[in-house]
């Protein structure tokens, strides 16, 4: 018999635990408690996640969507694919109409949405126009002709990313905004309109055209912005004479006098501008010019950039960053309740509670999609089975 066996364990006395008979035990006390498991979220998901119905779909395909290779135009109701009809079409179909019933927004919020829409400038980005017309060469040629004819003006905001800071405005709409401005006197309005008509293709105006008082009024009214010099490199090497700029002879002489590999060896900073183009900017005159702009253009650009980033975030929730267009549209709109139904589902929410209305003031899905397509952020393709599909290109907004 082993010596480690003793009577000590069996001789212990255990007293029964006293329990209050008035306290009832829960029927769930015998079940083990488990901590809720949470999926780790990235910084991008935390930024764009909200209370919309944006949870992961269990029915998402695990493989890539089929691609027939056929060109898939954007779904649009543009009757005549011309530039003159495209600009008003873009402005008209930018926002979703306010719901008549069950909007989920107070009267104050509705007034804020309407005032925000009304204050936006009548601008259409060049990227959006290219996405609708789908003819880059013909579109650029038409833009140049209409600008020379005084029908369309181009507005450029440098440093705003891909396809954001370049837009088109009808001249009649631009002049209407100037006339309706309350912060300008009639004399200043006529002075600005005169310079706009005499310089139909200009993106900037010389400061000498305005008196200091008029310039201050236009700057405060956001029709002009002070120009900042974007070219900071000092001109070390000699440039050709103005009589020889833009010719092959000047380029050959510059290449001989300038070291190989430098900017001066290919004509200098403003080779295209000096040859008659409109891309270059003369760094010597940037401090003496005003950039043409419109009121509330900053709010328009912030709305555009945030909407494009949010659409890319919604697309990134799908495998391979591609999804059917109908699914992406549902994610953008949220699980909006149908006011025609007598009973709402549990997953339905009112429009005013979705990000589409809380942040983007009812921005239309097709409008944001066209902006992303024109900027090269996404591409639309024909699946052959589930309609159109949307695929991310990998470019950042």
C-alpha positions in Angstrom: 0.0 0.0 0.0 1.5 3.4 -0.9 2.5 5.5 2.0 1.0 8.7 0.4 -2.5 7.4 1.0 -3.8 8.9 4.2 -7.1 9.6 5.8 -6.6 13.3 5.6 -8.6 14.0 2.4 -11.6 11.9 3.5 -11.6 13.3 7.0 -12.3 16.9 5.9 -15.6 18.3 6.9 -17.6 20.4 4.4 -20.4 22.5 5.5 -23.4 23.1 3.2 -23.5 26.6 1.8 -26.3 28.7 3.2 -28.4 30.4 0.5 -31.1 32.9 0.9 -34.3 31.3 -0.2 -35.7 34.7 -1.3 -33.0 35.2 -4.0 -33.9 33.3 -7.2 -31.1 32.1 -9.4 -31.2 33.2 -13.0 -31.9 30.4 -15.6 -28.9 31.7 -17.6 -26.4 31.5 -14.7 -25.3 28.0 -15.8 -24.3 29.2 -19.2 -20.7 30.3 -19.7 -20.2 34.0 -20.4 -18.5 34.9 -23.7 -17.0 38.2 -24.7 -18.4 39.6 -27.9 -16.1 39.1 -30.9 -15.4 42.2 -33.0 -13.9 42.4 -36.4 -10.8 44.7 -36.3 -11.4 47.8 -38.3 -8.9 49.7 -40.3 -8.6 53.5 -40.1 -10.4 53.9 -43.4 -13.4 51.9 -42.2 -13.6 53.9 -39.0 -13.6 57.1 -41.0 -16.5 56.2 -43.3 -18.5 53.8 -41.1 -21.8 55.1 -39.9 -25.2 53.8 -38.9 -26.3 53.1 -42.5 -26.9 49.6 -43.6 -23.2 49.1 -44.6 -22.6 45.9 -42.9 -20.8 43.1 -44.7 -23.1 41.3 -47.1 -23.1 37.5 -46.6 -24.1 36.9 -50.2 -21.0 38.6 -51.7 -19.3 36.5 -54.3 -15.9 35.1 -53.4 -14.6 35.2 -57.0 -14.3 38.0 -59.5 -17.2 39.3 -61.4 -17.3 38.1 -65.0 -16.2 40.7 -67.6 -17.4 40.4 -71.1 -14.9 43.0 -72.4 -17.6 45.1 -74.0 -17.6 48.9 -73.5 -20.1 49.9 -70.8 -21.3 53.5 -71.0 -22.5 55.2 -67.9 -26.2 55.1 -67.1 -27.3 58.6 -68.0 -30.4 60.4 -69.3 -28.5 62.9 -71.4 -30.5 63.3 -74.6 -27.9 65.0 -76.8 -24.2 64.2 -76.1 -22.9 67.8 -76.6 -20.9 70.0 -74.3 -23.6 72.7 -74.2 -26.2 70.2 -73.0 -23.8 68.2 -70.7 -23.0 71.1 -68.4 -26.7 72.0 -67.4 -27.4 68.2 -67.2 -24.6 67.7 -64.7 -25.9 70.6 -62.6 -29.5 69.5 -62.7 -28.9 65.9 -61.7 -26.4 66.6 -59.0 -28.8 66.1 -56.0 -31.7 63.8 -55.2 -35.0 65.6 -54.6 -36.1 66.0 -51.0 -38.5 63.2 -50.0 -42.1 64.4 -49.6 -42.8 62.1 -46.6 -40.8 60.4 -43.9 -37.7 62.5 -44.6 -36.3 62.0 -41.1 -35.0 65.7 -41.1 -36.3 68.6 -39.2 -37.4 71.8 -40.9 -34.1 73.5 -39.9 -32.1 70.7 -41.4 -34.1 70.9 -44.6 -33.5 74.6 -44.9 -29.8 74.0 -44.4 -29.7 71.5 -47.2 -31.6 73.7 -49.6 -29.4 76.7 -48.8 -26.3 74.7 -49.3 -27.4 73.5 -52.7 -28.4 77.0 -53.7 -25.1 78.5 -52.7 -22.9 76.1 -54.8 -21.4 77.5 -58.0 -22.8 76.4 -61.4 -19.7 74.5 -62.3 -19.1 71.1 -64.0 -15.8 69.4 -63.7 -13.9 68.6 -66.9 -13.6 65.0 -65.6 -17.4 64.6 -65.4 -17.8 66.0 -68.9 -15.4 63.6 -70.3 -17.1 60.7 -68.5 -20.5 61.6 -70.1 -19.3 62.4 -73.6 -16.7 59.7 -73.9 -14.8 61.4 -76.7 -11.7 63.1 -75.3 -10.3 64.6 -78.4 -13.6 65.9 -79.8 -14.5 67.2 -76.3 -11.3 69.1 -75.9 -11.7 70.6 -79.3 -15.3 71.7 -78.5 -14.2 73.2 -75.2 -11.5 75.3 -77.0 -14.0 76.5 -79.6 -16.7 77.4 -77.1 -14.1 79.3 -75.0 -13.0 81.4 -77.9 -16.6 82.0 -78.8 -17.4 83.3 -75.4 -19.9 80.6 -74.5 -18.0 78.7 -71.9 -15.3 79.7 -69.4 -12.8 77.4 -67.7 -11.9 77.8 -64.1 -8.8 76.2 -62.6 -7.9 75.7 -58.9 -4.3 74.4 -58.7 -3.3 71.8 -56.3 -6.6 70.0 -55.9 -5.8 66.5 -57.1 -6.8 64.4 -60.1 -9.7 65.9 -62.1 -10.9 68.1 -59.2 -9.5 71.6 -59.7 -10.5 72.1 -63.4 -14.1 73.0 -64.3 -16.4 74.5 -66.9 -19.0 77.2 -66.4 -21.4 78.7 -68.9 -20.7 82.4 -69.5 -24.4 83.3 -68.9 -24.3 81.5 -65.6 -21.1 83.2 -64.6 -22.5 86.6 -65.4 -25.7 85.8 -63.5 -23.8 85.1 -60.4 -21.9 88.4 -60.7 -25.1 90.3 -61.2 -26.8 88.7 -58.2 -23.9 89.3 -55.9 -24.9 91.6 -53.0 -21.4 92.5 -51.9 -20.5 94.4 -55.1 -21.6 97.8 -56.3 -23.0 98.2 -59.8 -19.8 99.9 -61.0 -17.6 97.0 -59.9 -19.9 94.5 -61.5 -19.8 96.2 -64.8 -16.0 96.5 -64.6 -15.6 92.7 -63.9 -18.1 91.8 -66.7 -16.3 94.0 -69.2 -12.9 92.3 -68.5 -14.5 88.9 -68.6 -16.0 89.6 -72.1 -12.8 91.0 -73.4 -10.7 88.1 -72.2 -12.9 85.0 -72.9 -10.1 82.4 -72.6 -8.1 84.0 -69.7 -7.8 82.2 -66.4 -6.2 85.2 -64.7 -6.5 89.0 -64.9 -3.8 91.5 -64.4 -4.0 93.5 -61.2 -3.5 96.8 -63.1 -7.0 96.4 -64.5 -8.6 97.1 -61.2 -8.3 99.9 -58.7 -7.3 98.8 -55.1 -10.8 99.4 -53.9 -12.4 97.3 -56.6 -9.8 94.6 -56.2 -10.6 94.4 -52.5 -14.3 94.2 -53.1 -13.9 91.4 -55.6 -11.5 89.5 -53.3 -14.0 89.7 -50.5 -16.8 88.6 -52.8 -14.7 85.6 -53.9 -14.7 86.5 -57.6 -10.9 86.9 -57.5 -8.1 85.2 -55.6 -4.6 86.5 -55.2 -2.1 84.5 -57.3 0.7 82.7 -55.6 3.9 81.8 -57.4 4.0 78.1 -58.0 7.5 78.2 -59.7 10.2 78.6 -57.1 13.3 77.4 -59.0 15.6 80.3 -59.9 16.3 80.8 -63.6 20.0 80.1 -63.5 20.6 79.5 -67.2 19.9 82.0 -70.0 16.7 81.6 -72.0 16.4 82.4 -75.7 15.2 85.8 -76.9 11.4 86.4 -77.2 11.7 86.6 -81.0 13.0 83.0 -81.1 10.8 81.4 -78.5 8.8 78.3 -79.6 10.9 77.6 -82.7 13.2 74.8 -83.5 16.0 77.2 -83.8 15.5 78.5 -80.3 15.3 75.0 -78.9 18.6 74.0 -80.6 20.4 77.1 -79.4 19.1 76.6 -75.9 20.2 73.0 -75.9 23.7 74.1 -76.9 24.0 76.8 -74.2 22.2 74.9 -71.4 23.5 71.7 -69.8 21.9 68.5 -70.8 19.2 67.2 -68.5 18.1 70.6 -67.2 14.8 72.3 -67.7 16.3 75.1 -69.8 17.6 72.5 -72.3 14.1 71.8 -73.4 12.8 75.3 -73.7 12.4 76.4 -70.1 9.5 76.4 -67.6 7.1 78.1 -70.1 7.9 76.4 -73.4 4.3 75.6 -74.2 3.0 78.9 -73.0 5.5 80.9 -75.0 4.8 78.9 -78.1 1.1 79.9 -78.0 -0.3 77.2 -75.6 -2.4 77.7 -72.4 -0.8 75.3 -70.1 2.3 77.2 -68.9 2.4 80.0 -66.5 4.9 82.8 -66.7 6.6 83.0 -63.3 7.6 86.6 -63.8 4.0 87.7 -64.0 2.3 85.5 -61.4 2.6 88.1 -58.6 0.8 90.7 -60.8 -2.3 88.6 -61.6 -5.6 87.6 -60.0 -7.1 84.1 -60.5 -10.7 84.1 -61.6 -13.0 82.1 -59.3 -16.6 81.9 -58.1 -18.1 82.1 -54.6 -18.4 78.9 -52.6 -16.1 77.0 -54.9 -14.2 75.7 -51.8 -17.4 74.1 -50.5 -18.0 72.5 -53.9 -14.5 71.0 -54.0 -14.7 69.7 -50.4 -18.0 68.0 -51.2 -16.6 66.5 -54.4 -13.4 65.1 -52.8 -15.2 63.7 -49.7 -17.9 62.0 -51.9 -15.3 60.4 -54.1 -13.4 59.1 -51.1 -16.5 57.7 -49.6 -17.5 55.9 -52.8 -14.1 54.3 -52.9 -14.4 53.2 -49.3 -17.8 51.6 -50.1 -16.3 49.8 -53.0 -13.3 48.5 -50.9 -15.7 46.5 -48.8 -16.2 44.1 -51.7 -13.7 41.4 -52.6 -11.2 42.5 -55.3 -12.6 46.0 -55.0 -15.4 45.3 -57.5 -19.1 45.1 -57.1 -22.3 45.2 -59.1 -23.5 48.7 -59.7 -26.9 48.0 -58.1 -25.2 46.8 -54.9 -22.9 49.9 -54.8 -25.9 52.1 -55.3 -27.7 50.5 -52.3 -24.7 51.0 -50.2 -24.6 54.7 -51.1 -28.3 55.3 -50.6 -28.5 53.2 -47.4 -31.4 51.0 -46.4 -33.9 53.8 -47.0 -37.5 53.2 -45.8 -40.2 53.3 -48.5 -42.9 55.8 -47.4 -45.5 54.0 -49.6 -45.3 50.9 -47.4 -47.6 50.7 -44.4 -45.0 48.8 -42.3 -41.2 49.3 -42.3 -38.7 46.6 -41.9 -36.3 46.6 -39.0 -33.3 47.4 -41.3 -35.0 50.4 -42.9 -33.9 53.8 -41.8 -35.2 57.3 -42.7 -33.3 59.2 -45.4 -32.2 61.9 -43.0 -30.3 59.4 -40.9 -28.1 58.2 -43.7 -24.7 59.6 -44.6 -26.0 60.5 -48.0 -28.2 63.2 -46.4 -26.3 63.9 -43.2 -23.0 64.6 -44.8 -23.5 65.0 -48.6 -26.9 66.8 -48.6 -28.5 64.2 -50.8 -25.8 63.9 -53.4 -26.8 61.6 -56.3 -25.0 58.3 -56.7 -24.8 58.6 -60.5 -23.2 62.0 -60.2 -20.5 60.7 -57.9 -19.9 57.6 -60.0 -19.4 59.8 -63.2 -16.9 61.9 -61.3 -14.9 58.9 -60.3 -15.0 57.4 -63.8 -13.9 60.7 -65.3 -11.0 61.0 -62.8 -9.9 57.4 -63.5 -10.6 56.2 -60.0 -13.1 53.4 -61.1 -14.2 51.8 -64.3 -17.5 50.4 -65.3 -17.7 47.1 -67.2 -20.4 44.7 -68.4 -20.7 41.5 -66.5 -23.2 39.8 -68.7 -25.0 38.2 -65.7 -25.7 40.9 -63.0 -25.7 44.0 -65.2 -23.0 46.6 -64.9 -20.1 46.2 -62.5 -17.8 48.8 -61.0 -14.1 48.1 -60.4 -11.5 50.2 -58.6 -8.4 51.1 -60.6 -6.1 51.6 -57.6 -5.7 55.3 -57.9 -6.2 57.5 -54.9 -8.9 60.2 -54.7 
